[in-house]
Amino acid sequence: MASKIDVLYFRLRARGVEYRSREHGVERWLNLRLADDCYVSWSAGKDSMVVAHLCATLRLAIPLLMVDPGVQIHWTAEDRELMLAYAASQSWNVKLFPWEKFADAKTVAARNEREYRDAVHAEQFSKLTAYADANGLTRRATGMRAAESKARRLFLMSTRGETENTLQPLWNWSTEDIWAYIVTHGLPWLSIYDHLGPEARNGLIGKNGREHGRLAYLKLHYPEAFRRACELFGEAREYV
């Protein structure tokens, strides 16, 4: 399968003066702000990989904390192996917090979207947050970008990527900037980008998978994840 990531294009883009200035600028920005109370909220997605690499380059021991809902839901087994092997090769300080996202599939399926999100977010980060609190990690660096949505754009433009508890060093980066960084620094990426292109959002199975058109591509590209989706959500069966 030919990847939808045009590596040559992004390498050429990375040679531009504007991009080089942006990369050097974010390094300086982070260097002034990273301290012992910081951690990276890591998901292994494209933006998260850039933030992790930037922060670990400046402070190798910085914790990279990740909620891991399991293979075939968040990522494939191969993706998981690839990312964790790379992190180990770079001596990244990764800590995973397993989370059974669909432990109660019937309850999840019965909730409306608002109730589902409230319940999920309360449980999803509970172990990670407890670890951060216990270790004095009060500020997190994330890969949130203004280009991702109107709400994020308004928020990030008002904060310019920094609040009391959060650093968003990539807040004014474009998707092309992200991929220019990834290819020039030799970072690995999840297979979902090969299938869906550079704008894809990581994560295979979610409550709103049908609305985002995910079930169709799961059936085509990730048959095992699609089988799991059929078990979890009755709506997936129309694609069988």
C-alpha positions, 0 to 999 in steps of 0.5 A: 500500500502506498502511504498518503504521507508525501515524505519528499514534500514535507522534507522540502517544506522543512528547508524553508526559512519560515519553517526553520524559524518556527521550529527554532522559536518553539525550542526557545519557547519551551526551554524557558518554560519546562521545569521539574513540575512538567510532563507531556500528555502523550497519545502517540498521535502526530502532534503528540509525537512532536511535543514529546520529541521537543520536550524530551530533547530539551529535558530527557527525563521529562515524564511522558504520561499516556492513557492506553485504552488498548490495542485495536481500539487506540492503535494496532498491535503493530503501531503500539510495538513501533511507538514503544520501541522508538520511545525505548530507543530514545530513552523516553520516560514513558509511563502507561496507564491502562484503561478499559474503555469499553468495559461496560459496552452496553452502558456506553452504548445506551448513553447519549454523547454528552453523558458518555463524554462526561463519564469517559473523561472522569474515568479515563485520566483518573490514574494518570492524574493521581500519578501526576499529583503524587509526583508533583507534576502540575503542568502538562504539555500537549499537542493542541493546535488552533487549526484543529477547530474553531473552539480551539482557535479562539481559546489558544489565540487568547492564551497564546499556548500557555495557561497556569497548568498547561503548555501548548507549544504547537498552538500556532503550527499547521498540519504541514509544520507538524509533518515537516518536523516528523519527517526531518527528525525521523519520527515514526507515525501511526498507520492510520496516517498512511491510510487516511492522510496527514490530517487524520486524527488518531484513534481507531474505535470511538463512541462517535465512530459512525458520525466520523465515518470511521467504521467504513475505513475500519472494515477496509483497513483494520478488519480486527478493529472492525470486528471489535467495533461490531461487538461493541456497537450494533450500528456497525453491523450494517457495514458487515 
